[in-house]
Amino acid sequence: MNSVTFLMPAPGPRPVGGYKVVCEYANRLAATHHAVHIVYPAAACPERLTWRGKLRAAARYLYYRLTGRYSVKGWFPLHKGVREHFVRTLAPHRLPRTTCYVATAIQTARALKAYRAPGIRKFYLIQHFENWEFSDAEVLESYRYGYRNIAIAAWLQRLVEAAGAPCELIHNGFDFGFFRMSVDYTRKERCRVAMLYHTSEWKGCRYGFEALRIVRERCPELKVSLFGVPPAPALPDWIEYFRQPDRETFNRIYNEAAIYLGPSLTEGWGLTVGEAMICGAAVVCTDNRGYREMAIDGRTALVAPVGDAAALAERILRLIGDDDERIRIARAGHRYIRRFTWEAAYAKFERLIDA
């Protein structure tokens, strides 16, 4: 049985989908008697920082070291057997001594190259095509570092293999204990839509807001439940914002909504789309590669071109105006999403770690 260290790209005081995936694996490994560590750096790639960036990293290190707020425990219930570490950088001498190391982002994959202790095994959990701070060439090169690559979605597996590296596919699971349907399809508020709010451009919120504005013009009774981590933006009175909702509120948002809107330009997986399906919302979303893992147009969702607010609005209005189609889409999504379990995902992950 192996000991495992997960290398994170930054501290984790706020909810992040990719961190949630890592924590699910960490908890399950700890529950099956593996020694598990999670490491958060103040700077994952210090060699790429300007002098101003290095000053900010030093200040970040002092802040998190003094406050202890680097942990995910404020929003995710970690198993008591998972040990967390906060370090200046991911230099080898700062890492716990374990038999397996799992890079969870391109920054951590680059840092892990420097660690050459005998007998260790290196894995790379690939959750997106992370070309936000790195060039496409640098991202593709990271797949060829010689680690055991694990992709969370089929489109990422194809991308890694096209780059010339082998890759295992392990779809993410969903927490069917945390999220569940409590409001029947027929009792949902026909004109209520839910959407994630995020400040990153690639989440597509400006297209989502424009789509909702178009819908509101045609359907004045429209109500929107918005949720997210950032502070609330300026919103009209028909949009209610829930910042970092607790479990009960999160379930209520999804369950009250007849429709979930996913406007992202790109996703590695599309966690919120699956969560909405679990809770019986009919999904309207963009045709990005992450959503495609679960959103099948006309079957489990209504899908629109990426960046097309008018098309998203048209599909929302279509479901508002046709209860039978909305219920058909919602039921099909609810059935389909149940194939993605953490039990199945963890069984594959543990086999790789312990092989």
C-alpha positions in Angstrom: 0.0 0.0 0.0 1.5 3.3 -1.1 1.8 6.7 0.6 0.6 9.6 -1.6 1.3 13.3 -1.8 -0.9 15.6 -3.9 0.8 18.8 -5.1 -1.6 21.8 -5.3 -0.8 25.0 -7.3 -1.9 27.4 -4.5 -3.6 27.5 -1.1 -7.2 26.4 -1.0 -9.3 28.6 1.3 -12.2 29.0 -1.2 -14.2 26.3 -3.1 -12.6 25.3 -6.4 -13.9 22.4 -8.6 -10.4 20.9 -9.2 -9.5 21.0 -5.6 -12.7 19.3 -4.7 -11.8 16.4 -7.0 -8.3 16.1 -5.4 -9.9 16.1 -1.9 -12.3 13.4 -2.8 -9.4 11.1 -3.8 -7.4 12.1 -0.8 -10.3 11.3 1.6 -10.9 7.9 0.0 -7.2 7.0 0.0 -7.0 7.9 3.7 -10.1 5.9 4.5 -8.4 2.8 2.9 -5.3 3.2 5.1 -3.0 5.0 2.7 -0.8 7.7 4.2 -2.0 10.9 2.4 -0.6 14.4 2.2 -1.7 17.6 0.5 0.9 20.3 -0.1 0.0 23.9 -0.9 2.8 26.3 -2.0 2.9 30.1 -1.7 4.6 30.0 -5.2 4.4 26.9 -7.4 6.7 28.3 -10.1 8.9 30.9 -8.5 11.3 30.9 -11.4 8.6 32.5 -13.6 7.9 35.3 -11.2 9.0 38.9 -11.6 10.5 40.7 -8.6 7.0 42.1 -7.9 5.6 38.6 -8.1 8.2 37.3 -5.7 7.3 40.1 -3.2 3.6 39.1 -3.4 4.5 35.4 -3.0 6.5 36.3 0.2 3.6 38.3 1.5 1.2 35.5 0.7 3.5 33.0 2.5 3.5 35.2 5.7 -0.3 35.7 5.5 -1.2 32.1 5.2 1.5 30.9 7.6 0.2 33.3 10.3 -3.6 32.8 9.7 -3.5 29.1 8.8 -6.1 29.8 6.1 -4.3 27.8 3.4 -6.5 24.7 4.2 -9.6 23.5 2.3 -11.2 22.5 5.6 -13.3 25.7 5.7 -15.4 24.4 2.8 -14.5 20.7 2.4 -14.6 18.0 5.1 -11.2 16.4 4.9 -10.6 12.9 6.4 -8.7 13.0 9.7 -6.0 10.9 8.1 -5.1 13.5 5.4 -2.2 15.7 6.4 -1.9 19.2 5.0 1.3 21.2 4.5 1.9 24.8 3.6 5.3 25.6 2.0 7.1 28.4 0.3 7.7 26.5 -2.9 7.4 22.9 -4.2 11.2 22.4 -4.0 11.9 18.7 -3.3 13.3 19.3 0.2 10.0 20.8 1.2 7.9 17.8 0.3 6.8 14.9 2.5 8.6 11.6 1.7 6.1 9.3 0.1 6.1 6.6 -2.6 3.7 8.5 -5.0 3.4 12.1 -6.0 0.4 13.4 -7.9 0.7 16.7 -9.8 -2.7 18.4 -10.0 -1.9 21.3 -12.4 0.7 22.3 -14.9 2.6 24.3 -12.3 2.9 21.3 -10.0 3.9 19.0 -12.9 6.8 21.3 -13.8 7.9 21.5 -10.1 7.8 17.7 -9.8 10.4 17.3 -12.5 13.1 18.3 -9.9 12.2 15.5 -7.5 14.3 12.4 -8.3 14.3 10.3 -5.2 14.8 6.6 -5.9 11.7 4.4 -6.1 9.1 7.1 -6.3 6.2 7.1 -8.8 4.9 10.3 -10.4 1.3 10.9 -11.6 -0.3 13.8 -13.4 -4.0 14.4 -12.8 -5.1 16.5 -15.9 -8.2 18.5 -15.2 -8.1 21.0 -18.1 -6.0 22.3 -20.9 -4.3 24.9 -18.7 -3.0 27.4 -21.2 -4.0 30.5 -19.1 -0.5 31.3 -17.9 1.5 28.9 -20.1 1.7 28.6 -23.9 0.0 25.8 -25.7 3.4 24.3 -26.4 4.4 24.3 -22.7 1.1 22.6 -21.7 1.5 19.9 -24.4 5.1 19.4 -23.3 4.0 18.8 -19.7 2.1 15.7 -20.9 5.4 14.2 -22.1 7.3 14.5 -18.8 7.0 10.7 -18.3 4.5 10.7 -15.5 1.5 8.4 -15.4 -1.1 10.8 -17.0 -4.7 10.6 -15.8 -7.4 12.7 -17.6 -10.7 13.4 -16.1 -12.5 13.6 -19.5 -12.3 11.9 -22.8 -11.5 15.1 -24.7 -8.5 15.6 -22.5 -7.3 12.0 -22.9 -7.4 12.5 -26.7 -5.5 15.7 -26.4 -2.7 14.1 -24.3 -2.5 11.1 -26.6 -2.3 13.4 -29.6 0.6 15.1 -27.9 2.5 11.8 -27.9 1.9 10.5 -24.4 -0.1 7.7 -22.9 -3.1 8.6 -20.8 -5.6 6.9 -18.5 -9.2 8.1 -18.5 -10.9 8.3 -15.1 -14.1 10.3 -15.3 -14.8 12.4 -12.2 -17.6 11.2 -9.9 -20.4 13.2 -8.3 -21.4 13.2 -4.7 -24.9 11.7 -4.7 -25.1 12.0 -1.0 -24.4 15.8 -1.0 -26.7 16.6 -3.9 -30.1 14.9 -4.4 -33.4 15.7 -6.0 -36.1 16.8 -3.4 -38.5 18.7 -5.7 -40.2 16.7 -8.4 -39.8 17.8 -12.1 -43.5 18.7 -12.2 -43.3 21.0 -9.1 -40.4 23.1 -10.1 -40.8 26.8 -10.8 -41.2 26.9 -14.6 -39.5 30.3 -14.9 -36.7 29.9 -12.4 -33.1 29.5 -13.8 -29.9 28.9 -11.8 -26.4 29.8 -13.0 -22.9 29.9 -11.5 -21.3 33.3 -11.2 -17.5 33.5 -11.8 -15.2 36.4 -12.7 -13.0 34.4 -15.1 -13.7 35.3 -18.7 -13.7 31.6 -19.8 -16.7 30.9 -17.5 -18.8 32.9 -20.0 -20.9 34.8 -17.5 -21.3 37.8 -19.8 -23.0 35.6 -22.3 -25.1 34.0 -19.6 -26.3 37.4 -18.3 -27.1 38.5 -21.8 -29.1 35.3 -22.5 -31.0 35.9 -19.2 -31.7 39.5 -20.2 -33.2 38.3 -23.5 -35.3 35.7 -21.7 -36.5 38.3 -19.2 -37.8 40.5 -22.0 -40.0 37.7 -23.3 -40.8 36.2 -19.9 -41.2 39.0 -17.3 -41.8 36.5 -14.5 -38.3 35.0 -14.9 -36.4 34.6 -11.6 -32.7 33.7 -11.4 -30.7 32.1 -8.6 -27.0 32.9 -9.0 -24.3 31.3 -6.8 -20.6 31.6 -6.6 -17.5 32.5 -4.6 -16.8 36.1 -5.5 -18.6 39.1 -4.0 -21.9 39.8 -5.7 -21.8 41.9 -8.8 -24.4 44.7 -9.5 -27.6 42.8 -10.2 -31.3 43.6 -11.1 -33.9 42.6 -8.5 -35.0 39.5 -10.4 -31.6 37.9 -9.8 -30.7 36.7 -6.3 -27.1 35.9 -5.5 -25.9 33.3 -3.0 -22.3 33.6 -2.1 -20.6 30.3 -1.1 -23.9 28.6 -0.2 -24.0 25.9 2.4 -25.2 22.3 1.6 -28.9 23.0 2.3 -28.9 26.2 0.3 -27.0 24.7 -2.6 -29.5 21.9 -2.9 -32.4 24.3 -2.7 -31.0 26.4 -5.5 -30.7 23.4 -7.9 -34.0 21.9 -6.8 -36.0 25.0 -7.1 -34.6 25.8 -10.6 -36.5 24.3 -13.6 -33.5 25.1 -15.8 -29.7 25.3 -15.2 -27.7 27.6 -17.5 -24.1 26.7 -18.2 -22.5 29.4 -20.5 -18.8 28.5 -20.2 -16.5 29.0 -23.1 -14.5 26.0 -22.0 -14.5 23.5 -19.2 -12.4 20.5 -18.2 -15.4 18.7 -16.9 -18.4 20.8 -16.1 -19.2 20.0 -12.4 -22.2 22.3 -12.0 -24.0 20.9 -15.0 -23.8 17.4 -13.5 -24.9 18.7 -10.0 -27.9 20.3 -11.6 -28.8 17.1 -13.4 -28.7 15.2 -10.1 -31.2 17.7 -8.6 -33.6 17.4 -11.6 -33.0 20.7 -13.4 -33.1 20.6 -17.2 -29.7 21.9 -18.6 -29.1 24.5 -21.2 -25.4 24.9 -21.9 -22.8 25.7 -24.5 -21.1 23.1 -26.7 -17.8 23.1 -25.0 -15.8 20.0 -24.7 -16.1 19.5 -20.9 -19.9 19.8 -20.9 -20.0 17.2 -23.8 -19.1 14.5 -21.3 -22.6 14.7 -19.9 -24.6 17.1 -22.1 -26.0 15.3 -25.1 -28.0 17.8 -27.3 -31.7 17.0 -27.4 -31.3 14.1 -25.0 -29.7 15.1 -21.7 -29.5 18.9 -22.4 -30.2 21.6 -25.0 -26.8 22.7 -26.3 -26.0 26.0 -28.0 -22.8 27.3 -29.8 -20.1 28.7 -27.5 -20.4 32.4 -27.0 -23.9 32.7 -28.5 -26.2 34.4 -26.0 -29.2 34.5 -28.3 -29.0 30.8 -28.9 -28.8 30.1 -25.1 -31.8 32.4 -24.6 -33.8 30.6 -27.3 -33.2 27.2 -25.7 -34.2 28.5 -22.3 -37.4 30.0 -23.7 -38.1 26.7 -25.5 -38.0 24.8 -22.2 -40.0 27.5 -20.3 -42.7 27.2 -22.9 -42.8 23.4 -23.1 -43.1 21.5 -19.8 -43.1 18.1 -21.5 -39.8 18.7 -23.2 -38.3 20.3 -20.1 -39.3 17.3 -18.0 -38.1 14.8 -20.7 -34.6 16.5 -20.8 -34.4 16.7 -17.0 -35.3 13.1 -16.5 -32.8 11.9 -19.1 -30.1 14.0 -17.5 -30.9 12.7 -14.1 -30.6 9.1 -15.3 -27.5 9.7 -17.3 -25.5 11.5 -14.7 -25.8 8.5 -12.3 -23.2 6.6 -14.2 -20.5 9.0 -12.9 -19.9 7.7 -9.3 -17.0 8.4 -7.0 -16.9 4.7 -6.2 -16.1 3.8 -9.8 -13.6 6.6 -10.2 -11.8 5.8 -7.0 -11.6 2.1 -7.8 -9.7 2.9 -11.0 -7.5 5.6 -9.3 -6.5 3.3 -6.4 -5.6 0.5 -8.8 -3.2 2.9 -10.6 -1.7 4.2 -7.4 -1.1 0.7 -6.0 -0.1 -1.0 -9.2 
